[in-house]
């Protein structure tokens, strides 16, 4: 059991490659594992209409406010810049006149840096920690920032995060931080942007992209990778694979033009958000 009086706080919001600071961005879409497939528990997409929960995320009616309930291991909080960037992007992406807010909630006991999380463990922890107790007019999304790593990690790659059931997101803090530290340029800025981009990718799955509960206006799903965009210009692309992709990401970081949702993802969102 979690002691809410102690753990609740005031509201605030793949492959391995070298150089390590770029891996994390290469892993934007590695939520499904190194093969880019759908992880256990994630909806595979292909639905013909948005679910009520997805509609609640996107639209002002009946929920004009979104709260991201953030449970975390002590020392494994996302950087403030990553939190601020996520709130800012969702505030423009979703129709939430009441605002988008991150609320720090349960402090999750650490299982150690060497622990390999199975999906069953993640699902059980999500069921245990997600309160979903916001007042009427507010929809909740659940995010867990964890130490340790995914049990599917291997010498050729690592999972940075995953999303399932259009409700829950798990982010592997140690894996992300271990990948972005020690780079030759940008340093902490790279880590903050990488945390934000991987997190935004997983939130994209949670709100139904790509064909993951949110209908497509035009076909743009990578059928081999499941719930990912077929364009390497979109944040929902499964991976930027190989040195050429790494060079593109580095150039875009240095040039200030970070990955985002492409026009086809935005059209899918708008079709439900604005109707």
N, C-alpha and C positions, 0 to 999 in steps of 0.2 A: 504494500500500500504506500502511496505517496502522501506525505504530510503537506497539504496545500498551504497551511499557514507558514511553512518554511520555504516552500519551493516556488510559490507564485510571486511574481514581481510586478512592478508598475509597468503599464504599457509603454512600448517604444516604437519595431517591425521587425578499344582502348589498348588503346594500346600504349604501353610505355614507350616513350621516344626521347631522344636527346635533341635539344636541351630540355631539361626537366621543366623549366618555367613554361614551356609551350605545351607540354603534355596535357595539362588540365584543360586547355582550350581545345586540343585535339579530341579530348574525351567529352566534349559537349553532349554528344548523343550516345555515350557509352552506357547509358542507364540500363540497357538490355544485356549488358555483358559484351565481351570482346567480339562475339560473332554478330552483334547488332540485333539479335532476336528479341522477342518479347519475353521479359522475365517472368518467373512464376508469379501468378496472382494478378498480373496486369491484363486488363481487357485488351483483346486483340484488335479491336476496331471493327469496322464494317457495319455499324449500326446505321439505320435509316433516319433516325431522328435523335435530337439531343435529349439527354436524360434530364429529369427535373433538377438534379443537383448542378449540372453544367449550366442550365438556364439560370439558376440562382446565382452562380458565379458571374455570369456575363451581364445580366440585366439589372436594372434598378428596381424593378417590380418582381417579386415582393420584398427583395432585400437590398436596400440602398447602401448597405455597408458590408465590407468584407473584413474579417479578422483572420489573420494567420496565427494559429495557435502553435507556438514554437516551444517544443520540449527539447532538452539538450543535456549533454554530459558537461559537467563543470570543466571549463577550459576549452570547450569545443563550440563556442558560440561563433556564428559568422561575424565577420568584421562589420563595423558600423557602416562603412561605405557600401558594402554589399547589401546590407539591409535597406539603406536609404535608396540605392539604385533600384532595388526590386519594388519598393513601395511606389517610387516615382513612375516606373514603367507600367505597373499594373493600374495606377491611377489614371493613366491615359488610355490604356488598352480596354479596361472594363468600364461599364456604366455604373459607377458607385459614387453618387453625389454625397453620400454620408461618409465617404472616405475609405481608404485602405490602411489597415493598421496591423503591425506585428505586436503580439502580446507574448512576453516571456512567461512560460507556465512551469511545468514540472522540470525539476532537475533530475535527470536519469542517472542512476548509479553506474559508474564505469565498470565495464567488463574487461578492461585492459587493452593496451595497444595491439596485442597479438590476437585478440579475439576475432574469429571469422564469423560474421553474422550470416545465418541462413535466412531464407525468406520466411520460413515458419516462425523463427524468432522475431523477426521484424514485425510480422503481422500480429503476433501475440502482444508485443510491446505496444504497438499502435492501439490495439483494443484496450489495453490497460491504461494508457496515458491520455487518450483523446477524450476531452470533456464534452466538446460540442454543446456548450451550455450558454451560448450567447442569447441575449433577449430577442424578441420578435423584431424582424427587420434587419437582422444581421446573419450572414452566412459564414460558417467557419471552414477553413482549410487547415489540415493538420500537417506539420512539418517536424521531423526529428533530426537533430544534428548529433551525430554519434562519433565516438572514437572507435578504434578497431578498423576492420576492413570487411569487405564482402567475401564470403566463403568461396566464390567463384574466381577470385583473383589468382593469377598465375604469373609465371615468368614473362609472358608475352603481353600482359595487360592487366588493367585493374578497373573496377567499377567505381565511379565517382558518386553516383546517386541513382535512385530509382523511384518510380511513382506507381501507385496502383489504386484500383477501385474508384478513380476520380475523386479521391479524398485524401490519401496519405502520400507523403514524400519522405524518403530517408536520404540523408546526405552524409557521406563519409568524410568527416572533417580531417582526420589524420591523413587520409589518402590524398585529398586535395592539397593540404598544406605541404605535405612531403613532396608533392610534385612541383609546386610553384616556388618554393624557397630556393635560394642559392643561384638564381638565374643571373646572367651577366648584365641585364638591363631592367629597369623599372621596379624591380624588387617588390615592395609591399603593394604597389599599385597593381602589379600583375596578379598577385594573390587575391586582392579585393575584386578585381574585374572577373577573374576566373570563378571565384565563389558565386558572384552574381550571375554570370552567364550559365553555369551549370545548373544553378537553382532555377533560373528563368526557364531553361529547357525542361526541367522536371515539372514546373508549374504549367508549362504548355501542355504536357501530357495530361495533367490533372484537369485542365479545362476542356479537354477533349481532342487535342491535336495528336497526331494527324489521323483522322478517321478513327479516333479512339473514343467515340461517343458523340463527336461533333461532326455533322455531315459535311462533306466536301462540296463546295460550289463547283469546282473544277478538279479533275483528278490530279493529285500531286503526291500520292502516297508511294513510298518505296516498298513495293510488294515483297521484296526479299528481306527487308529489315523490320517491317512491322511498325506501325504508328510513327513513322518518320517521313520527313519530306524528301523528295527525290532531287532537290536542288542543294548543292553545296554552298549556296549563298544564304540559306535559311538557318536560323538557330535550331530548327527541328531536324536538320540533317543528321544522319546517324553517326558520322565521323568525318573529320578532315584527315584523310589517311595518306601517309607518305610525306616525304620531305617537301614536295611542292605545296601541299596543304599547310604544312607547318610554316613555310616561308610566307604564304598568303596571310595566315593568322598573325605572324609577327609584323608583317608590313601594315596590316590593318590596325593592330594595336599601336604601333608607332605613329601611324597616320591619324589616329583618333576615330576611325570608323569601325566600331565594334559590330559583331553579328547581331541580327535582330530577326523578328518574324518577317518572312517575305510577303509579297502581295497576296499570294494565294491563301496563306494562313490567315492573314488579316481579313480576307474576304469571307472565309469560313466563320470567323469570330463575328464579323459585322452582320452576317446574315441572321444570326440568332440574337445578338445583342440589340440590334436596332429594329427588330420587327415589332 
